[in-house]
Structure formats: C-alpha cells, structure tokens
Amino acid sequence: MTGPHEECPRRNRLVSVAKKKNTSLLQQSVEQAIRKYLDDLDGELPCNLFDTVISEIEQPMLKTVLRHCDNNQSRTASCLGINRGTLRKKLKQYHIEH
C-alpha cells in the first residue's frame, strides 16, 4: 500500500501554494467565507461558530474526496489522513451515502 501523500498528489500542490503565499487558496477561501458570515450577522454574536464552521467544511470535504476516490473508503480515509473507522463514523454522522 502506498502512503497517503502518494494517493493524493494534489496535497503537494496545496503545500506548494501555501509556501509561496504564506496561506493556501483553501485557507483564503475559508477566511473569506467566515468573514462574510460574520458580516451577514449584522452585529449579532454567533453561537457555536466552531461547530458550525467545522460541519460546513467537513461534510462537503467528505463528499468531494469520497467521489474523487470513486467511493473507495480505504483510499478516501488515506487521502484524508484518518482511519477508515473514523471515516465511516463521519459518513454516518452526515448521512452521506457511500
């Protein structure tokens, strides 16, 4: 079995982008989305912001990587850097068909 970085060559591209710009495109996108979310609250304080952001990011990430790996849970887990049991728990948590 190959290592997780060999199965996900795009990770190296993200790391390369991050080194060049000090922040990756992904980080910039998340920061921009959170800033917009907070602005849209119009002065109200957010509740459970951490859990909200994690679930909003985690669910589409799981779906996208699972699809990228042709629904292969072992490859998906390896790509995400988590074990297959954790992946299965998260798929169930978010009601993601696999």
C-alpha angles and dihedrals in degrees: 000000000000124000122267093254092055091055092049107044091167089071088072089054091053091049090049092051091048092053093050097047101025088237129052125238087249092056091047091051093050092047091050092048093049091047090052091047091053092046090051090056086070096217097323116128114244121239121220091356094164095053091043094052094044093051092044091053100034099054098054090040091056093047093047097047092044090053091045089054093049091250091298104148096197093054091043092051091047091049091050093045094239132110121260093249091057090047092051091049091052093046088054092045091055095037091240114168114227 
